[in-house]
Amino acid sequence: MIDCIDTHCHLGDPAFAEDRDDVVARMRTAGVGRALVIESELSRVDDTLEWLEGAPALSLATGCHPHDAAAWDDALRERLRALWHHRAVGAGEMGLDYHYDHSPREVQRRVFSEQLALAVEVGLPVIIHARDADADVAAILREQPTARVVLHSFSSGPILRDAGLERNYWFSFSGMLTFKSWQDIDSPRLVAPERLLAETDAPYLAPVPHRGRRNEPAFVVEVVRKLAEIRGADAGTIAACTTDNALQLFWPDQHHSLPDGSA
């Protein structure tokens, strides 16, 4: 059994409403000791916080998704500031999405910039959503050189990848690594071992051999196995590496040492 951490899942999604406790139990049985629950639907944050109280293996990250950037106002800014100070271990996901354009691009850029600055002020790592907007995401991130940045479910091109490598960002890979359509072998190999993370993005992007099913945190072990295969490393070493990185970043008081051996 591989022991690892899912650094990005959406367990507050209605897809888990009927069996969330069973999903968490399967996660623990699979050796996934922790999961970071991303609540991007801000209307659900209070409900999500309520059930998280009874789930010590789960922690919260929240932020204003680029789809919802048009809703940004002073009240939302202060709501997030309070959550980030007292309840969350990560800020996000935030960023830019030029694929769907649910909010105007100029609004997305302004809100991303403001939100990023606030997260840095509070001192939380930031979880970045980037879709068809790599150059603008890289430019806005450059405004905050001290930000601890996670490029979530990384599938971007060389502009954002090279910016992330240069600035020592964390790269979180998802089940997309297992897809037949995945062609980017270089990115998972180029990231330094101490900047690797694994995630599911559940309920989306279920990895092989679970394609076509609802994704869930237990399946992050398949991401770790594929990441190890691509890097030519032992799966247990990659699991220990990504676990250690996640603990240092999101749960530093529970950090443990990285085992010997290259990843």
C-alpha positions as CSV (number, residue, x, y, z in Angstrom):
1,M,0.0,0.0,0.0
2,I,1.3,3.5,-0.9
3,D,0.9,6.2,1.8
4,C,0.3,9.6,0.2
5,I,-1.7,12.8,0.4
6,D,-4.4,14.2,-2.0
7,T,-3.6,17.9,-2.2
8,H,-6.6,19.0,-4.2
9,C,-10.2,17.5,-4.1
10,H,-13.7,18.9,-4.1
11,L,-15.4,16.8,-1.5
12,G,-18.0,19.6,-0.9
13,D,-19.3,18.9,-4.4
14,P,-22.8,17.6,-4.6
15,A,-21.4,14.5,-6.3
16,F,-20.3,13.4,-2.8
17,A,-23.5,14.4,-0.9
18,E,-24.8,10.9,-0.5
19,D,-21.6,9.0,0.5
20,R,-19.0,11.4,1.7
21,D,-18.2,9.5,4.8
22,D,-17.7,6.3,2.8
23,V,-15.4,8.2,0.4
24,V,-13.3,9.4,3.3
25,A,-13.2,5.8,4.7
26,R,-12.0,4.4,1.4
27,M,-9.4,7.2,1.2
28,R,-7.9,6.1,4.6
29,T,-8.1,2.4,3.6
30,A,-6.1,3.2,0.5
31,G,-3.3,4.8,2.5
32,V,-4.2,8.4,1.8
33,G,-3.7,9.9,5.1
34,R,-4.8,13.5,4.4
35,A,-6.7,15.4,1.8
36,L,-7.0,19.2,1.1
37,V,-10.6,20.0,0.3
38,I,-10.9,22.9,-2.1
39,E,-14.2,24.8,-1.7
40,S,-14.5,27.0,-4.7
41,E,-18.2,27.4,-4.4
42,L,-18.2,30.1,-1.8
43,S,-21.9,29.7,-1.0
44,R,-21.0,26.2,0.3
45,V,-18.2,27.2,2.6
46,D,-20.2,27.2,5.8
47,D,-21.6,23.8,5.1
48,T,-18.2,22.4,4.2
49,L,-16.7,23.8,7.3
50,E,-19.4,22.1,9.4
51,W,-18.7,18.6,8.1
52,L,-15.0,19.2,8.1
53,E,-15.2,19.5,11.9
54,G,-15.8,15.8,12.1
55,A,-13.1,14.8,9.6
56,P,-9.6,15.4,11.1
57,A,-7.9,14.0,8.0
58,L,-9.3,16.8,5.9
59,S,-8.5,20.5,5.7
60,L,-9.9,23.5,3.9
61,A,-8.6,25.7,1.1
62,T,-10.9,28.3,-0.4
63,G,-10.8,31.3,-2.7
64,C,-12.6,33.1,-5.5
65,H,-12.4,31.0,-8.6
66,P,-11.9,32.9,-11.9
67,H,-15.3,31.8,-13.0
68,D,-16.8,33.8,-10.2
69,A,-14.5,36.9,-10.4
70,A,-17.4,39.1,-11.3
71,A,-18.8,38.5,-7.8
72,W,-15.7,40.0,-6.1
73,D,-16.4,42.9,-3.8
74,D,-15.3,44.3,-0.4
75,A,-17.5,41.9,1.5
76,L,-16.1,38.8,-0.2
77,R,-12.5,40.1,0.3
78,E,-13.1,40.4,4.0
79,R,-14.9,37.0,4.2
80,L,-11.9,35.4,2.6
81,R,-9.4,37.3,4.8
82,A,-11.2,35.9,7.9
83,L,-11.3,32.3,6.5
84,W,-7.7,32.5,5.5
85,H,-6.6,33.7,8.9
86,H,-8.6,31.3,11.0
87,R,-9.9,28.2,9.1
88,A,-8.0,27.5,5.9
89,V,-4.5,26.1,5.2
90,G,-4.5,27.2,1.6
91,A,-5.8,30.1,-0.5
92,G,-7.6,29.2,-3.7
93,E,-8.1,28.0,-6.1
94,M,-7.6,31.4,-7.9
95,G,-6.2,32.4,-11.2
96,L,-7.4,32.9,-14.8
97,D,-9.6,30.9,-17.1
98,Y,-9.8,32.1,-20.7
99,H,-11.3,28.9,-21.9
100,Y,-14.8,29.4,-20.5
101,D,-14.6,33.2,-19.8
102,H,-17.4,33.0,-17.3
103,S,-16.2,36.4,-16.0
104,P,-14.7,39.1,-18.2
105,R,-10.9,38.7,-18.6
106,E,-10.0,42.2,-17.3
107,V,-12.1,41.4,-14.2
108,Q,-10.4,38.0,-13.8
109,R,-7.0,39.7,-13.9
110,R,-7.9,42.4,-11.4
111,V,-9.5,40.0,-9.0
112,F,-6.6,37.5,-9.3
113,S,-4.1,40.2,-8.6
114,E,-6.0,41.6,-5.6
115,Q,-6.7,38.1,-4.2
116,L,-3.1,37.0,-4.6
117,A,-1.8,40.0,-2.8
118,L,-4.2,39.3,0.1
119,A,-3.2,35.7,0.3
120,V,0.5,36.7,0.5
121,E,-0.3,39.2,3.2
122,V,-2.1,36.5,5.2
123,G,0.8,34.1,4.6
124,L,-1.0,31.1,3.0
125,P,0.2,29.1,0.0
126,V,-1.8,29.9,-3.1
127,I,-3.4,27.3,-5.4
128,I,-3.5,28.4,-9.0
129,H,-6.0,27.6,-11.7
130,A,-4.7,28.4,-15.2
131,R,-6.5,27.5,-18.4
132,D,-5.6,29.0,-21.7
133,A,-4.1,32.0,-19.9
134,D,-0.5,31.0,-19.2
135,A,1.3,34.2,-20.0
136,D,-1.1,36.4,-18.0
137,V,-1.0,34.0,-15.0
138,A,2.8,34.1,-15.1
139,A,2.8,37.9,-15.3
140,I,0.4,38.3,-12.3
141,L,2.3,35.8,-10.2
142,R,5.5,37.8,-10.9
143,E,3.9,40.7,-9.0
144,Q,4.2,38.7,-5.8
145,P,7.7,37.2,-5.7
146,T,7.3,35.9,-2.1
147,A,4.2,33.9,-2.9
148,R,4.3,30.2,-2.3
149,V,2.6,29.0,-5.5
150,V,1.0,25.7,-6.3
151,L,0.3,25.2,-10.0
152,H,-2.7,22.9,-9.6
153,S,-3.4,20.0,-11.9
154,F,-0.6,21.1,-14.0
155,S,-1.2,20.8,-17.8
156,S,0.1,24.1,-19.0
157,G,2.6,24.8,-21.7
158,P,6.3,25.9,-21.5
159,I,5.6,29.6,-20.6
160,L,4.0,28.8,-17.3
161,R,6.1,25.7,-16.7
162,D,9.4,27.5,-17.2
163,A,8.2,30.4,-15.0
164,G,7.3,28.0,-12.3
165,L,10.6,26.2,-12.5
166,E,12.5,29.4,-12.4
167,R,10.6,30.7,-9.4
168,N,10.6,27.5,-7.5
169,Y,6.8,26.9,-7.5
170,W,5.2,23.6,-6.5
171,F,3.7,21.5,-9.4
172,S,0.7,19.4,-8.6
173,F,-0.1,16.6,-11.0
174,S,-3.4,14.9,-11.4
175,G,-4.9,11.8,-13.1
176,M,-4.4,13.5,-16.5
177,L,-0.9,11.9,-16.4
178,T,-2.6,8.6,-16.9
179,F,-4.7,9.6,-19.9
180,K,-3.8,8.3,-23.4
181,S,-3.9,11.9,-24.6
182,W,-1.2,13.1,-22.2
183,Q,1.9,13.9,-24.1
184,D,3.9,16.2,-21.8
185,I,6.5,13.8,-20.4
186,D,9.1,16.6,-19.8
187,S,7.2,18.6,-17.2
188,P,6.8,15.8,-14.6
189,R,10.5,15.0,-15.1
190,L,11.8,18.5,-14.8
191,V,10.2,19.5,-11.5
192,A,12.6,19.2,-8.5
193,P,11.6,16.4,-6.1
194,E,11.0,18.9,-3.3
195,R,8.4,20.7,-5.5
196,L,6.3,17.7,-6.5
197,L,2.7,17.2,-5.3
198,A,-0.1,14.8,-6.3
199,E,-3.8,15.4,-6.5
200,T,-7.1,14.0,-7.8
201,D,-9.2,17.1,-8.4
202,A,-12.1,14.8,-7.5
203,P,-14.8,14.4,-8.6
204,Y,-13.1,15.2,-11.9
205,L,-10.3,13.7,-13.9
206,A,-10.5,10.1,-12.6
207,P,-7.2,8.3,-13.5
208,V,-6.8,5.1,-15.3
209,P,-8.0,2.4,-14.3
210,H,-11.0,4.4,-13.0
211,R,-11.8,6.4,-16.1
212,G,-15.5,7.1,-16.6
213,R,-16.1,6.9,-12.8
214,R,-16.5,9.7,-10.3
215,N,-13.0,10.5,-9.0
216,E,-12.2,10.3,-5.3
217,P,-9.2,10.9,-3.0
218,A,-8.3,7.2,-2.8
219,F,-7.4,7.2,-6.5
220,V,-4.5,9.6,-5.9
221,V,-2.3,6.5,-5.5
222,E,-2.7,5.9,-9.3
223,V,-1.3,9.5,-9.9
224,V,1.6,8.7,-7.7
225,R,2.3,5.5,-9.5
226,K,2.2,7.1,-12.9
227,L,4.4,10.0,-11.7
228,A,6.9,7.5,-10.5
229,E,6.8,5.6,-13.8
230,I,7.4,8.8,-15.8
231,R,10.3,9.9,-13.5
232,G,11.8,6.4,-13.5
233,A,11.5,6.3,-9.7
234,D,10.1,3.9,-7.1
235,A,6.5,4.6,-6.3
236,G,7.1,4.5,-2.6
237,T,9.8,7.1,-2.9
238,I,7.5,9.4,-4.9
239,A,4.8,8.9,-2.4
240,A,7.1,9.8,0.5
241,C,8.4,12.8,-1.4
242,T,5.0,14.2,-2.3
243,T,3.7,13.5,1.2
244,D,6.6,15.3,2.7
245,N,6.2,18.3,0.4
246,A,2.5,18.6,1.1
247,L,3.1,18.5,4.9
248,Q,5.8,21.1,4.7
249,L,3.5,23.4,2.6
250,F,0.1,23.0,4.1
251,W,0.6,21.3,7.5
252,P,4.1,22.4,8.6
253,D,3.5,21.5,12.2
254,Q,3.2,17.8,11.1
255,H,6.1,17.8,8.7
256,H,8.4,14.7,8.7
257,S,11.7,14.1,7.1
258,L,12.2,13.1,3.4
259,P,13.6,9.6,3.2
260,D,17.0,9.0,1.6
261,G,17.1,8.5,-2.2
262,S,16.5,10.6,-5.2
263,A,13.0,11.1,-6.6
